[in-house]
Amino acid sequence: MTAAVAGKIAIAVAIVGGLVAGGLFLIPRGDDPPAPPAPLSVAMQTMTGRDPALPISYDLQYPQVSGGADAAVRQRVNDALRAPADKRLKSIKDGVAEPSTLERVRQEGETVAMRSSARVLRQAPGLLSVRYDHDLDSAVLSHTTWRFPEALSVDLATGQVLGPRDVFRPEVLTAAGMRTLTQRLAPHTKNGFCTVPTVVGYPERRVSIDAAERPGGGDHVPAATFGFTDAGAEFEVLWYDLGCATAAGNETVVLPYGELADLLQPKVLTMLGTPVPAVSSAPPPTSARPGAGTYTNPRFGFTLPVPPGYTASSWVPENGEGTRFTNADLGATLTVWGTNSVGLRPAEKLAQVVASVTGDGGRVTFRSADENGYTASGYQGDGKIFYEHEAIGAGSAAGLRWVYAAENKAALDKPVTDTVEGFKPGDLSRPH
């Protein structure tokens, strides 16, 4: 048998063997298959230097990834991970460049030294969470607000930074949902959420994690950056941003997954490798008070607790939208409204209220106005007690008014206080 024939027999045997094994066997041509992409890995980088024009030095740490199959995604991930360091450098430069600050820094003969450290909170197959701690050596920029932590999470499949709308279920990003989140975070803080002054004669208001409650309003999202650890979500709470005293500083609050998972989007739980809990179709609890309900205005977004025993009417205030709640047994009405701003300052609107009350034979026993709104209380011309408060922003306003018989004051002190404390005006920065 010739060599050529022997070669043909060998090839035939090889093909038959491949078919018998269950598929077509292709004879390799000698080229090795492409190597699989290197697994994604994380390493810390440091940006150091001195500014050529300002008395600033910097030593800023941030993570970077290598490996992975998609170079474009890897670049987006790395850009997102470096962004906090770049933002920190710019903010300090802008602060020092302010003329009066720069003069003081030069008078002190100091170099403002900024430092940022970074550490990975959790690296899961689908996401990477990182915490940055920003510090500063400066006698001039000595305020505590120059030093703070922040956290972020990046989707490793897309390179997108995960914001609140990517992380939380839609029903959580409401006034009621933020109250639920606040209630779950509170036991894990050192001293709970602080209280801040409201109106003379009424208890202080307790702050919450809801960004919409901060001065100027905003969306119903957590007013803290957050990242994920092996134990739960780590919220970097800056208490002074919530309205607490500056001395309160900041605090890292960890909410365990057992108390958090039902608030998260299922896709986030998949990224984390955390089992998806069975979630009821019902919205999160709207109030910590048994029997109390919550009214949220669909147009203006303001919200407040409604005491038990009050019935809503279909009444709509002029030039706005709202309703009225009544309790016939107590002769009490609670009116709430929203309206787009008409250009009047809070003090001017307060003057209108006072003029209306006194013009009807009533008297105002308390009045107050500042840049955020006005409050007035006293007695109407018919002898009934009234309490009115309106929060006013650049684009819109939201308010409430209680009216009730003076003889029922003792029974109504608590309901009035509860609604005053729980009233959240929503986003007043724009018209609705």
Secondary structure, 3 states (H helix, E strand, C coil): CCHHHHHHHHHHHHHHHHHHCCCCCCCCCCCCCCCCCCCCEEEEEEEEEECCCCCEEEEEEEEEEECCCCHHHHHHHHHHHHHHHHHHHHHHHHHHHCHHHHHHHHHHCCCEEEEEEEEEEEECCCEEEEEEEEEEECCCCCCHHHCEEEEEEEECCCCCECCHHHHECHHHCCHHHHHHHHHHHHHHCCCCCCEECCCCCCCCEECCCEHHHCCCCCCCCECCEEEECCCEEEEEEEHHHHCCCHHHCEEEEEEEHHHHHHHECHHHHHHHCCCCCCCCCCCCCCCCCCCCEEEECCCCCCEEEECCCCEECCCCCCCCEEEEEEECCCCEEEEEEEEECCCCCHHHHHHHHHHHHHHCCCEEEEEEEECCEEEEEEECCCCCEEEEEEEECCCEEEEEEEEECHHHHHHHHHHHHHHHHHCECCCCCCCC
